[in-house]
Amino acid sequence: MKALYNAAGPISIRELANITGIDEDSISQYYEPYLNRINFIHVSSKGRYLTSRGNIFMEDKYAYRKSRTAA
């Protein structure tokens, strides 16, 4: 999800595999169905991208990490 969060737009499965080091089959068979089911990502003909719910999750995650390192 971090790769999708940092992306400027939709990412193809090949790009995502290269960025994460996870093979395309594992992404499409294991990660995507779960993240799609909980409405964190959307898969379209243009690629994969975070939904607003996925973006909120990632923003909250990074805000929490910043608050923990600032203390």
HELIX and SHEET records of a PDB file:
HELIX    1   1 LYS A    2  ASN A    6  1                                   5    
HELIX    2   2 ILE A   13  THR A   20  1                                   8    
HELIX    3   3 GLU A   24  SER A   26  1                                   3    
HELIX    4   4 ILE A   27  TYR A   31  3                                   5    
HELIX    5   5 GLU A   32  ARG A   37  1                                   6    
HELIX    6   6 SER A   52  ALA A   70  1                                  19    
SHEET    1   A 2 ILE A  41  SER A  44  0                                        
SHEET    2   A 2 GLY A  47  LEU A  50 -1                                        
END                                                                             
